[in-house]
Amino acid sequence: MKSLGWNVVPFDAECPLDRLSNCAIEEYETANGPADYVLCVDGRIVAVVEAKKLTLGPQNVLTQAERYSRGVAASKLNFDGFRVPFLYSTNGAVIWFHDVRHRLSRSRPVAKFHSPAALREMLERDTDAAVEWLQTHPNDHLKLRAYQKEANEAVEQAITDRKRQMLVAMATGTGKTFTLVNQVYRLMKSGVGQRILFLVDRRALAAQAVRAFASFEPEPGLKFDKIYEVYSQRFQQEDFGEEDKFDPKVLPQAYLTNPKQGDAFVYVSTIQRMTINLFGRDAIFNIGDETIDEDAEKLDIPIHAFDVIIADECHRGYSSGELSVWRKTLDHFDAVKIGLTATPAAHTKAYFKDIVYRYEYQRAVQEGHLVDYDVVTIKSDVRMNGVFLNQGEQIGIVDPESGSELLDQVEDERQFDATEIERKVTAPNSNKKILEEIKKYALEHQERYGRFPKTLIFAVNDLPHTSHADSLVDIARDVFGQGDAFVQKITGRVDRPLQRIREFRNRPEPHVVVSVDMLTTGVDIPDLEYIVFLRPVKSRILFEQMLGRGTRKGEKYADKSHFTVFDCFDGTLLEYFRQATAITAEPPERETRTVKQVIDDIWDNRDREYNIRCLVRRLQRVEKEMSGEARDLFAAYIPNGDMGLYAKTLPAKLRSSFTESMSLLRSPAFQDLLVHYPRPPRHFIKTYETEDQVSSAWLVRGLDGKEYKPEDYLVAFARFVKENPAKVEAIEILLDRPQEWSTEALEELRKKLSSTSERFTVENLQKAHQAHYNKALVDIISMVKHAAREQEPLYTAEQRVRRAFDGLTKGQQFTNEQQQWLKRIQEHLIANLTIDKDDFEVVPIFTHFGGWGRANRIFDNQLDDIIRDLNGAIAA
C-alpha cells in the first residue's frame, strides 16, 4: 500500500483524526471490534480493510468489514447506517471492494487498492446527481435514429441501476461508434465519467474512432473536440490516407500516470498499446497483421485512471491467450466497462455479464437501415470431395521455402480430402471454373444495373509461394479480362494495405478484391455487392463479421437493394451457420499451455489424470508431425525414438513408477526437443490435370432468413396470391376488376408483397421467373396473374404495354402531336405500369411539354378516359 501513497501507522486512540491524511491505520478499534486497517483521507476515515489468510475467500470477508463500518462512531459520515463508505477484503492475492453508499452497488474485485486521490475523488463524486441528469435530460440529437436512442437509454438505465459491466450488441453497419460517441458525451456532460478510454484492437479502427469524435457535433455549432479534449496514440500516415490531413493530439503521459480530478478527456487507444503500458512488451500479442507501436513503454498507471472504458469489437480474442490479455487489461481498471460488438460470443457475454441492448441484423433490414442478401450456392466437386490423383498424372511440386516448382508424375493413386485444398494441394481448374461461374452472375448484374458489382473474395491463405490469394488474383485477371487494376489483392503482405482498402472503397477500381482476413472487420465499403466465400469458416463470429462487409446501404449506388453471398461449398457454409445461435457457445481457438506447464501440473498433482491425457495427445501429435531426423534424436531418450508407443504406454508407467517416469519428462533437454523437434519439409502440389465439375444455383432469402430455390419460391408466391385476394385488394383488382387498376393499387401490391416473410419483391420474383422459366424481366402483373392461373402468359413490361396500346389504338387516327404524347405515355407506362393525372404534373417527360393542361387539350379533353382505359387494358 505504501507504493500507492498510504502511510501505515499504528492505531493511537489519543491521536485526533484531523491530523491524519493518506494513512492506513492498523488495528483500528471500532464499536464492533478492531478492523485490520482503516484508510484515512483528509482527517476522515473513508475505508475499512479486512485482511485474511490466503485460504479464505475475500468476498465472504466483506460482511465483517460491513460490521466494522457500522461501528466507526468517530466518523461524521453516515450512509444508511454505514459510517465508512468504502470496504475492502483481501487474502493477499485477491482484493474485493464494495462502495456501500447506494443499496444497488455491487461488490467487485479490483486489481489493486485505490490511492488516496482515488478515494477522495470517489467520495466527492455525486453519482446520484449524475444519473438524475441522464434521466431528466432528453437524448434528442437530431441525427440519432430511434434504435440508437434505445441503446443509449439502455446503457444509462444500467448505470442508474449501478451496473458496471454491460454489453451493447448492434449489427455491423448500424452506427455503433456514432451511438457510443453520443453516449460518451452524455456520460461526460452528466458527470458519470470524465476520463474515458475508448479501446480498439487495430490502429485503423482507432483512427476511425478519433475522426468520429472530432466530427460529432453534440451541441449546435460545437464539435465534440471543442467541448472535451480528444487524444490518441501516435498514428502513421496510412492510418488516415494521403488525402486526409487530420492530425489528432497525442495523450500526455501524465494523464495516464497521474490522473487528476477535473480532467475531462477521451483517449482512443489500441488494446495492444494499453497492454504494453500496463504490463510491458512481454505481455503483448498480435492480432492479424497489426504492428506493435515502437514508442509504447510500460508505465505506472493507477486503477482509477479512467472512469469509463468502452471496448469496441469486444468479441475479439479468438485464442485463449488473446482473451486472457483482453481481460487482464480491462481488469486492471476500476471503471464502468461497456462492451460494443456486432457478434456477441459466450466468452464476451460472460465477461460483460449483461447484454443491455441488442439491435440485430434482421430488425435493421426490416426497418430499412441495412440491406439483406441473396445467396448463390456454387457446387464444386473439388471443394466438396477433395482431389483424387491417378497414377501417371502430371503434377507440380512447389517448395514453400523457395517457390521453385518441379514437374513430376504421380507414382500411385493419392487422395486429398476437402480440408486439404489450398493447404496441401491446389487445383487451378477448380478456381478458374468457380470464378467463371461468378462472372456469369456479375455480367447479369452489370446488364441489369449498368455497373459491375464491387466484389470481395475471401481466400484460404496468403502464404509465400503457395498463396491461394495470389492464385485467385492471377486467374481472376484472366477470367474477367479487364487488366491488372481490375483485380487486386489486399492482405497484410501488400504495400500499404490500408491505403489499398480506401481505394477499393472510394475509387472505380479495383472492382474485384481478394483478401483473407484483412477485410473481415472494421472496414466500411457501402457499395460492396458481392461477397465470395472460397474460404471455409467455422467461427460464427468471423463469418458474421465477413458477411457484415456487405450489409450497408449503398453510398454511390442508391439503388443497392441487397448484396449477394456466394457460398462455394454448395450451401453447406450458410447451412452450418443457420444452426448457430445468436450467442455462440464456441470457445476461442485454443492457444494451449506449453508442454512444460502441462508436465509441471502433472508433477505438482494438479488435476493429474486430466493433464496426463493432455500430454498423451501432445505426444501423439509429435508422432504424426516429426521427421526421421527427429526420430533419431528422440532415440536418445525413448526406445527407437518410437513416440507413438511411448505415448501409448505413458499413463501406465506414470501409475507404476511415477518418479522415474517424471525424471525424463522434466528433463529440460527432452522438453526442448518436444517443442523444437525437426519436421519433414513441406511440399505443396499443383494438380494440372484435375478437371472440376462446377454448377451454381441462385436462392432467394426471405425476411425470416429462410432460403428458397426458385421453384419453391414461385410455389410459395402462387400460394400467397391464391390465398390473399381478400386481404390484398390489388390482387383482387388484377384478377377480377382490371378496369380499377391504378397507381394506388400498384403501390399497395408492391408494399404488401415485399413485407411478407418470403420477401416477394419485384426483383426477387423476376430472378425466380428467369431461373425457372428462362424468362427475363417479367412484369409484376404477369407474375400475379400467372401465379393465380397458370395458363396466363408471362410478359415483360414492354410487351404488356405494347399489347395494351395495340388493342386501344387499333383502327384509330391520331394527329402528329397526339402520337408524340402517346409515345411519352407509353414510355412512362413501360417503366411504371400505371399512369394517373398527377404524373403529368410531376414527371419531367410530361411537364417539359406542358403537363396535364396541354395534353388534355391535345386529346380534346378526353385524356381522363384514355388513361383509365389504358390502365384497365394493361391490367387485363
Secondary structure, 3 states (H helix, E strand, C coil): CHHHCCEEEECCCCCCHHHCCCEEEEEEEECCEEEEEEEEECCEEEEEEEECCCCCCHHHHHHHHHHHHHCCCCCCCCECCECCCEEEEECCCCEEEEECCCCCCCCEEECCCCCHHHHHHHHHCCHHHHHHHHHHCCCCCCCCCHHHHHHHHHHHHHHHCCCCEEEEEECCCCCHHHHHHHHHHHHHHHCCCCEEEEEECCHHHHHHHHHHHHHCCCECCECHHHHCEEEECCCCHHHCCCCCCCCCEECCCHHHHCCCCCCCEEEEEEHHHHHHHHHCHHHCCCCCCCCCCCCCCCCCCCCCCCCEEEEECCCCCCEHHHHHHHHHHHHHCCCEEEEEECCCEHHHHHHHCCEEEEECHHHHHHCCCECEEEEEEEEEHHHHHCEEECCCCEEEEECCCCCCEEEEECCCCEEECHHHECCCEECHHHHHHHHHHHHHHHHHHHHHHCCCCEEEEECCCCCCCCCHHHHHHHHHHHHHCCCHHHEEECCCCCCCHHHHHHHHHHCCCCCEEEECCCCCCCCCCCCEEEEEECCCCCCHHHHHHHHHHHCECCCCCCCCCEEEEEECCCCHHHHHHHCCCCCECCCCECCCCCHHHHHHHHHCCCCHHHHHHHHHHHHHHHHHHCCHHHHHHHCCCCHHHCHHHHHHHHHHHHHHCHHHHHHHHCCHHHHHHHHHCCCCCCCEEEECCCCCCEEEEEEEECCCCCEECHHHHHHHHHHHHHHCCCCCHHHHHHHHCHHHCCHHHHHHHHHHHHCCCCCCCHHHHHHHHHHHHCCCCECHHHHHHHHHCCCCCCCEHHHHHHHHHHHHHCCCCCCHHHHHHHHHHHHHHHHHCCCCCCHHHHCHHHHCCCHHHHHHHHCCCCHHHHHHHHHHHHHC
